[in-house]
């Protein structure tokens, strides 16, 4: 473990040097140094001196070293390396009706960009008893859109490929699970690391409303690394991802392989959509746009470092 930690630290030292070479020093800024104000501006897609949570399904030998998480990249709006962390400048304040992005899991996987890798092309989703996950995801997404549009919001139904640096007041990816046996039941919601300060609230409100309306149990133990490092909001890994300031979450609506869950998602889809809408509505009511996009986001540089142990 200590050796792994040293490899990671050494790798980040190289990246820090690369930041100076690849980044663009902003006017009035100073080189990165502990305790010094200012920082170094890093252009979009350039390396940042911090480790990024690995996407467990993306085993790209060009980027990944076994046992060592990959180096993060600056998001489309760029970033600033400072002594207290990585600062992500706030985007221009959106105007007009509030916007919600609903991603239909596994929709149009054959059209993903090269950075997401060919492995997504073959991820067509779960299928059980003649029901395909992508169809369930799309049906619920359209119902969610209809309800939110009726309330005056703008809703984008998004495919697998998220627009570069997608900005919205809320982003929710819809999926359905399968255990291959038909035994498991329940739902899961998660957000990624290094996101904005309001995503815990988004997950909490969605969880509350979804559980209350559907009667499904919360499957906390089932939340996987695939969810926590989901590509659609993994901005340090991909440019085609929700912007760091966009509150984003992934929802596994239930187990397609479970008779009760499947009936709920297929035959009572309006109720499922209403549960999601109610969670989103509560979030929009409690978190104004001025808070979401009103401040720069500062994320720690060393989050994700392997921890050295004095016993190894």
C-alpha positions in Angstrom: 0.0 0.0 0.0 2.8 2.4 0.8 4.5 1.7 -2.5 1.2 2.3 -4.3 0.8 5.6 -2.5 4.3 6.7 -3.5 3.6 5.8 -7.1 0.4 7.9 -7.0 2.2 10.8 -5.4 5.1 10.6 -7.9 2.6 10.5 -10.7 0.8 13.6 -9.5 4.1 15.4 -9.2 4.6 14.8 -12.9 1.1 15.9 -13.6 1.6 19.1 -11.7 4.6 19.9 -13.9 2.4 19.1 -16.9 -0.2 21.5 -15.7 2.4 24.3 -15.8 3.4 23.2 -19.3 -0.1 22.5 -20.6 -2.1 25.1 -18.7 -2.5 28.7 -19.4 -1.6 31.0 -16.6 -4.4 33.4 -16.0 -3.7 37.2 -15.9 -2.7 38.1 -12.4 -2.3 34.6 -11.2 0.8 33.0 -9.7 2.3 29.5 -10.0 0.8 26.9 -7.7 2.5 26.8 -4.3 1.2 25.9 -0.8 -0.2 28.9 1.0 0.0 31.2 -2.1 -3.0 33.0 -3.4 -4.0 32.8 -7.1 -3.3 29.7 -9.1 -2.7 28.3 -12.5 -5.5 28.2 -15.0 -5.8 24.8 -16.8 -7.5 24.6 -20.2 -10.3 22.1 -20.8 -9.1 18.5 -21.2 -5.6 19.2 -19.8 -4.4 17.1 -16.8 -5.0 18.2 -13.2 -2.8 17.3 -10.3 -5.3 15.0 -8.7 -6.4 11.4 -9.0 -9.8 10.7 -10.6 -12.2 7.9 -9.5 -11.8 5.2 -12.1 -14.7 4.1 -14.2 -14.7 0.4 -13.3 -16.0 -0.6 -16.7 -13.4 1.4 -18.7 -10.1 -0.5 -18.8 -8.2 1.7 -21.1 -4.5 0.6 -21.1 -3.5 4.0 -22.5 -4.8 5.8 -19.4 -5.1 3.2 -16.7 -2.3 1.8 -14.5 -3.4 -1.3 -12.6 -4.1 -0.4 -9.0 -3.7 3.4 -9.6 -6.7 5.6 -10.4 -6.2 7.8 -13.5 -5.3 11.4 -13.4 -8.3 13.8 -13.7 -8.8 16.2 -16.6 -10.1 19.7 -16.5 -13.8 20.0 -17.4 -15.0 22.0 -20.5 -15.0 25.3 -18.6 -11.4 24.8 -17.5 -10.1 24.8 -13.9 -7.6 26.6 -11.7 -5.0 24.8 -9.6 -4.7 26.5 -6.2 -3.1 25.7 -2.9 -6.5 24.8 -1.3 -7.7 22.5 -4.1 -8.9 22.6 -7.7 -11.3 25.5 -8.4 -13.9 25.1 -11.1 -15.1 28.5 -12.2 -18.9 29.0 -12.0 -20.6 29.1 -15.4 -22.6 32.0 -16.7 -25.9 32.1 -14.8 -28.6 30.4 -16.9 -31.6 32.4 -17.8 -35.2 31.5 -18.5 -37.2 28.5 -17.1 -35.3 26.0 -15.1 -33.9 23.1 -17.1 -33.9 19.4 -16.2 -32.0 16.8 -18.1 -33.3 13.2 -18.1 -30.9 10.7 -19.5 -32.4 7.5 -20.9 -30.0 4.8 -19.9 -28.7 2.7 -22.9 -30.4 4.8 -25.5 -28.4 5.3 -28.7 -25.3 3.5 -27.3 -24.2 2.9 -30.9 -23.5 6.6 -31.3 -21.1 7.3 -28.3 -17.9 9.4 -28.9 -14.5 7.7 -28.9 -13.7 9.0 -25.4 -16.4 6.8 -23.9 -15.0 3.7 -25.5 -16.4 0.9 -27.5 -17.5 -1.0 -24.4 -20.6 1.2 -24.1 -21.7 0.3 -27.6 -22.4 -3.2 -26.3 -24.2 -2.1 -23.1 -27.8 -2.5 -24.3 -29.2 -2.8 -20.8 -31.2 -5.5 -19.0 -33.9 -7.6 -20.5 -36.4 -9.9 -18.8 -39.6 -11.6 -19.8 -39.6 -9.8 -23.1 -39.2 -6.4 -21.6 -36.1 -4.3 -22.5 -34.6 -1.8 -20.1 -34.1 0.9 -22.6 -37.8 0.9 -23.5 -38.8 1.1 -19.8 -36.3 4.0 -19.3 -37.6 5.9 -22.3 -41.3 5.4 -21.3 -40.7 6.8 -17.8 -38.5 9.6 -19.1 -41.3 10.8 -21.5 -43.8 10.7 -18.7 -41.4 12.7 -16.4 -41.0 15.2 -19.2 -44.7 15.6 -19.8 -45.3 16.3 -16.1 -42.4 18.7 -15.7 -43.2 20.5 -19.0 -46.8 21.0 -17.7 -45.2 22.8 -14.7 -43.4 25.3 -17.0 -39.9 23.7 -16.9 -37.6 22.9 -19.9 -36.8 19.2 -20.1 -34.2 17.6 -22.3 -34.4 13.8 -22.9 -30.8 12.8 -23.4 -29.3 9.7 -25.0 -26.2 7.8 -23.7 -24.0 10.6 -25.0 -24.4 13.7 -22.8 -23.6 17.0 -24.4 -20.1 18.3 -23.5 -20.3 20.1 -20.2 -24.1 19.8 -20.0 -25.6 22.6 -17.8 -29.0 22.2 -16.1 -30.6 22.8 -12.8 -31.0 19.0 -12.4 -29.7 15.9 -14.2 -31.1 12.4 -13.6 -30.1 9.3 -15.4 -32.8 6.6 -15.5 -31.9 2.9 -15.4 -33.5 -0.4 -14.4 -31.5 -3.3 -12.8 -31.5 -7.1 -13.1 -30.0 -9.7 -10.8 -30.4 -12.7 -13.2 -32.5 -14.6 -10.7 -35.6 -12.5 -10.0 -35.0 -12.5 -6.3 -33.8 -9.0 -5.6 -36.1 -6.0 -5.3 -35.6 -2.3 -4.6 -34.2 1.0 -5.9 -30.9 2.8 -5.8 -29.8 6.4 -6.2 -26.3 7.8 -6.2 -24.2 10.8 -7.2 -20.5 11.0 -8.0 -17.5 12.4 -6.1 -16.1 15.9 -6.7 -19.5 17.2 -7.5 -21.4 20.3 -6.3 -22.5 20.8 -2.7 -26.2 20.2 -3.4 -26.2 16.6 -4.7 -26.6 15.0 -1.3 -29.9 16.9 -1.1 -30.9 15.9 -4.6 -30.3 12.2 -3.8 -32.0 12.5 -0.4 -35.2 14.1 -1.8 -35.4 11.7 -4.7 -35.0 8.8 -2.4 -37.7 10.0 0.0 -40.2 10.7 -2.7 -39.5 7.6 -4.7 -39.6 5.2 -1.8 -42.8 6.8 -0.5 -44.6 6.7 -3.8 -43.5 3.2 -5.1 -43.2 1.3 -1.8 -39.9 -0.2 -2.9 -37.1 -0.6 -0.4 -33.9 1.4 -0.6 -31.1 -0.9 -1.7 -28.2 0.9 -0.1 -25.9 -2.1 -0.2 -26.4 -2.5 -4.0 -24.9 0.9 -4.8 -21.9 0.0 -6.9 -18.7 1.7 -8.2 -20.4 1.8 -11.6 -23.0 4.1 -10.2 -20.6 6.3 -8.1 -18.3 6.7 -11.1 -21.0 6.8 -13.7 -19.7 8.3 -16.9 -22.5 10.8 -17.4 -21.4 12.9 -14.5 -17.8 11.9 -14.2 -16.4 15.2 -15.4 -12.8 14.4 -14.4 -12.8 11.4 -16.8 -14.9 12.6 -19.7 -15.8 15.8 -21.5 -19.2 14.4 -22.5 -20.5 14.7 -19.0 -22.8 16.9 -16.9 -20.9 20.0 -15.8 -19.5 19.9 -12.3 -22.0 22.5 -11.1 -25.0 20.6 -12.5 -26.6 18.6 -9.7 -26.6 15.1 -11.1 -27.7 11.6 -10.0 -28.3 8.1 -11.3 -31.5 6.3 -10.4 -31.9 2.5 -10.7 -35.7 2.5 -10.6 -36.1 -1.2 -9.7 -35.2 -4.7 -10.8 -36.6 -5.6 -14.2 -36.0 -9.2 -13.2 -38.4 -9.0 -10.3 -42.1 -9.5 -11.1 -43.3 -6.8 -8.6 -40.7 -4.2 -9.6 -41.2 -4.9 -13.3 -45.0 -4.5 -13.1 -44.5 -1.3 -11.2 -42.2 0.2 -13.9 -44.2 -1.1 -16.9 -47.9 -1.0 -15.8 -47.7 1.8 -13.3 -45.2 4.0 -15.0 -47.2 7.1 -14.4 -46.7 6.6 -10.6 -43.0 6.0 -11.1 -42.7 9.2 -13.1 -44.7 11.2 -10.5 -42.3 10.0 -7.8 -39.3 11.2 -9.7 -41.0 14.5 -10.6 -41.9 15.1 -6.9 -38.3 14.6 -5.9 -37.1 17.0 -8.6 -39.7 19.5 -7.7 -38.8 19.5 -4.0 -35.2 20.0 -5.0 -36.0 23.0 -7.3 -38.1 24.5 -4.5 -35.4 24.2 -1.9 -32.3 25.1 -4.0 -32.6 28.2 -6.1 -30.6 28.6 -9.3 -28.6 31.4 -7.7 -27.1 28.9 -5.2 -26.3 26.2 -7.8 -24.5 28.5 -10.2 -23.6 31.3 -7.8 -20.2 30.2 -6.6 -17.0 28.6 -7.9 -16.7 24.9 -6.9 -13.6 23.9 -5.0 -12.7 20.2 -4.9 -9.8 18.7 -3.0 -6.7 17.7 -4.9 -5.9 14.5 -3.0 -9.3 12.9 -2.7 -9.0 9.3 -3.9 -5.3 8.9 -2.8 -4.5 5.5 -1.5 -3.8 5.8 2.2 -0.4 4.7 3.4 -0.4 2.4 6.4 2.5 2.3 9.0 2.0 -1.4 9.3 2.8 -2.1 5.6 
